[in-house]
Amino acid sequence: MSDEITTLASKEIYRNRWMSLKEDRIRRADGSEGIYSVVEKADFVVIVPVQDDEIYVVEQFRYPLGVRTLELPQGSWEMSPTAAPEEVAAGELREETGLIAGKLEYVGYQKLAQGYSTQGYHIYLASQLTFAGQQLDDEEYGLTVKKMKMADFRALILAGKITDATSVTAFLLASEKMRSARFSGA
């Protein structure tokens, strides 16, 4: 792998259509050995849908936490792993919120949890929005859409009420991009 860590053996522990878990036996540069567990998941997209000074968010039940959470629309297409991220972003926006973006702007790419996972995500800013109707998947049962002031969403982040790190990072990066565009006249 590198001079710092050498993989001695690797075995798959678990796999389903969304992810796999592997366990690697490793040797560090100092000669000590250990194990690394790695979650392998396909990259996903997160969309920041903005109209004027309002943002569209989704609320859904998150089973691992046992509560409903507010998040930005996000997802991946496991059945279409070669789909372009922009296509996935447009599709996920329509699926979860019912919105179609007249403009979809790439904001950037981040890693989700690089200490144990290969997964990352592409961030898109969606604007010039029109409503066409939700198209939820079975896994999105109970997902609802809310529109709120961007300042209120930011306040919920600062108050620790929005805890989805992907949503926080995407919102802050997209906000900065919008602010920069406003000041540059773009």
Beta strands, then each sheet from edge to edge (+ up, - down):
strand 1: 5-15
strand 2: 19-28
strand 3: 33-41
strand 4: 44-51
strand 5: 54-62
strand 6: 67-71
strand 7: 74-75
strand 8: 99-111
strand 9: 120-131
strand 10: 144-149
sheet 1: 1+ 2- 3+
sheet 2: 6+ 5- 4+ 7-
sheet 3: 6+ 5- 4+ 9+ 8-
sheet 4: 6+ 5- 10+
end
